[in-house]
Amino acid sequence: MGSISILVIGDDLRPQLRRHESTETEQGEFLLFIGTCEDLLLKLGCTGWAIDRLGEATAVTEGYAGSARLSDIDFDAMRRANIFESGKRWDIAHNISRGESWIPLVEIRNKYQQTIIYNKEIEDSAKLEWRAQSVLQRIEQARVFPSHYFFELQSFMDRLLLPRDVYVEYFLNSTPLIAAIDAICDGKYLRNVDVNAMLARLDASSLLTHACVKV
């Protein structure tokens, strides 16, 4: 059993995610609510909530909450934080590389001819050669990227070859303001949603809960 985070939209969390009566998704998966992810930055003077695994809510009046009204979340400050963190990652990586470049994975793949039927061993060989580059090993060992980026480590590492302003702009446009892949909205389970696009369509009074669940 693993855990994921889901953006839940609606005033009553319990009918959608229950602690003792797990909710089955359209894909046949059962969700077990284990608490909220406190990463919604509140505007000054606004209130949100942190919810534990039993569904008990504690009021939060400053900083980050796990549940809050859309209008009470300071998305502008969250965007500025994304810009700062992206620039910081680029700076750290380039301080480590000290001007030394590397061959991106897409170019190394060209040396390895895939078969008509995809061969994972060929892809693994390309990735091993890519990862063996000394400068990449130093950057990776420094843990420049947070853990939720590891599953796409190759593409994220190679984007560090971009100029700093282009790199920061890419992450500003592509990083979801709330780090959830799936959502529950109007009682429907939505997989691989565009979180930023969804937020733009919601009413300002909508209650957002960033829920951590076991599946």
N, C-alpha and C positions, 0 to 999 in steps of 0.2 A: 504494500500500500504506500503510495507516494502522496505528496502534497503539492497543490497548485494554488494560485490566487485568482479570484474571480471578482469582477466588478458587478455588484448587485444594485439594481436601480429600483427603488420603491420604498414606501414608508414602513412596511411591515416585513422585517427580515425573516421571522420564524416560518411563515408558510412556504418560503422559498428555500431556506437552508435550515434544517432542523438538527439539533444535537442528538436526539434520541430516535428520531424517525428520519433516516437519511432519504434525501430526495433523489429519484432516479432521473437522469437526463435522457434526452431523445436517443443518445448513443448507447444507452443501457448502463451507464456508469452511475455509481452511488456517491453522493457528496456528503461528507461528514464535516460539519462546521467546527473549526477548532479556534476561532478567534479572528479579530480584524488585524489587517496590516496597517500600522499607524504611519502613513506616508502622505496624508492629505494635509497640506499646510493651511492653517486657518488665517483668515484676515483678522486684523486687530479688532477686538471687541466682539468677535463671533464665537459661537459654541459648537463643538462637535462631540463625538463620543468614541470611547474605546470599548469594545464589546468582547467579553471573554468567551470561553468555549461553552459555558452554560447559558449564554445569551444575556448575561447581566451587563448593563451599560453603565459606564462611568463618564461623567461629563468632563470634557477637555475645553479649557478656555483660552489656551495659548499654545503655540507650537503645532505639533502634528496630531491628527486624529485618524481614526479608522473609518469613521462615518460622519458625514456632514452634508448640509445642503449645498447644491452646486454654487449658489450665489455667495456662500460663506467661505469658499476655498480660494486661496490666493494663487491662481494659476500663473499670473505674471511673475510672481516671485519664484515659482517652481521652474518657469522657463529660464529665468536669470540663473538659477542654480544649475540647470542643465548646461547652459553656456559656460559657466565657470568650471564645472566638473569636466566638460569635454576639453576645454582649453588646458586645464591642469593635466589631464591624461596625456595630451599631445606634448606638453612641455616636459613631463617626466620621461616619456619615451625617448624624446630627442636628446635630452640630457644624457640618457643612458647610451644611446647609439653614437653620440658625438660625431655626427656627420656620416657615419657608416650606413650605407643603404643595404637592401636585400632584394632578392628576386621574389616577386609575388607568386602566390600559388597558381594563379591562372596561367602564368608563363611556364612554370615547371610542369603543369599538366600537359602542355603541348609536346613534351618529350615522351610522354607515356601514351601509347595508342590504345584507346579503349576498344573492346570487342563489341560486336553488334549487340550482344546481351551484356548488360553492365556487369563489370567485374570489380568487386569491392577490393580485391587484393591489389589491382592496378592503382586504384585511387589511394589506397593506404600507402603504397610505395611513394607516390607523388607527395603525399602529406608528410611522410617521414623525411624525405629529402628537403622539403620546404622548412620543416621544423628544426632540422639539424643546423641551420644557419646560425652561427654564433651570436649575432646581434639579436636575433629573435629569441634565442634562449635567455639572453640577459633581460630582455624586456618582459618575457613571460615570467621569469623568476621573480621579478619585481612586483608581480600581481597588479599591473597597471589597470586592468579591467575588473569591475566588480563581478561577482560570481554568476549573475544572470546573463552575462555575455559569453560565458565559456563555451556554450553549445555552438556558437558561431565564431570561434576564436580566430580561424584563418581569415575570414573576411574582415573582421574588426581590426586585426593586427595589420593587415595590408592597407587598410584605409589610413593608417598613420603615415603612409607615404605621400598623402595629399598635403598641399600647403595648409598651414594652420587655420586660416579663415575659412577655407573650403571644408575642412574637416569639421570645424565647429558648426558650420551651417548645415552640414549633412545630418549631424546628430540632433540639432535643434528641430529639423523638419521630420526626422524619422523616428525619434524616440517618443513613445507614448507618455503623456503626462502622468498617467497612472499605469504602473507596470503590471497590467493584467492582460492575458491573452484571450480569455473567454469572458462572457457576460451573461447575466440573467436580466432580461428586460421584458416587462409586461407578461411575466410568467413563462417566457420562452428562453431556453438555453441557446445561446449564440456562441459558436466556436470561431476562433481566429478573427475576432472583430477588430476594426480600425477604431481604437479607443478615442483618439482625438476627434475623428469625424463624428462619432456617436455623441461625445460631449457637446459638440457644436449644435446638435439638433435638439438637445434636451431643454426643457423649461428650467428657468433659474431656480425654481422652488424644489426641483427634484432632489430626493435624498440619495446620496451615493454611499455605498458601503463597500470597502475593499476587503473582501472576505478571504481568509485562508481556509482551504478545505482539504480533506484527505479523500482520495479517489481509489 
